[in-house]
Amino acid sequence: MAQMSKIRLIVLVLLLFLFNRPVEAHHYNHLIESELALKVYSFDKDIQSWAQEHRNSNSDWLSKQARGFGEMKYTGSVLGVMYFTAKNNGNEKMRRTAVMGVESMLTANVITGTIKLLAHRSRPRESESPYNWGGPSLSKEHVSFPSQHAATAFSVATVIATEYHDKPYVSHIMYGLATLTALSRVNDNEHWASDVAVGSLIGYYTAKHVVHSKCSKNDSSSGASALIMPVIKKF
């Protein structure tokens, strides 16, 4: 009976992660998302076992298709195409989205890369225990936490979804693809579930910060444009 309850909780966590994109609001519900990440962490081993037991050729194929969205070389190339296409067509919104997407992606990767070096958590394929943390070092081994693929995917998906909030289908596609990318890392046994949960949150909030900062800067520039005048500074 206890085992059945545990399986139900695991399935619930996976469903919440898969179908509930981060709440779009003027304030971010850090508490709920942090609690969800902690709950996932407490069931890392169970989720990993469940994922590997149910892994098959179909899940591997789906993971392979989604994985590229979490890799900078592919996602960055797509953003580059977006930028130059928008520049040639005079589409300012698309150009701005591409620029913010690159900034968000790079920032998220710096954050996750730094945390990896501070944490040095063993990957599922490297250790049977999810509680092996090596601590700070410059070693490039045992860098499971957090997931860089998940952070990359959500950092770009969130920018695009936010900028095109008036088109709901864009939001569903972007967050759906980012979620599949994150879950592919669990399927491939490259990350614990909490790695991808935290990586996803890093990507999401990084993107929100980039978009908010850019909008605030644009508002300030437009509001103060009438007051701008040349200033000669003496040394």
Buried (B, 14 or more C-beta within 10 A) or exposed (E): EEEEEEEEBBEEBBEEBBEEBBEEEEEBEEEEBEEBBEBBBEBBBBBBBBBBEEBEEEBEEBBEEBBBBBBBEEBBEBBEEBBEEBEEEEBEEBBBBBBBBBBBBBBBBEBBBEBBBEBBBBBBEBBEEBEBEBEEEEEEEBBBBBBBBBBBBBBBBBBBBBBBEEEEEBBEBBBBBBBBBBBBBBBBBBBBBBBBBBBBBBBBBBBBEBBEEBBEEEEEEEEEEEEEEEEEEEE
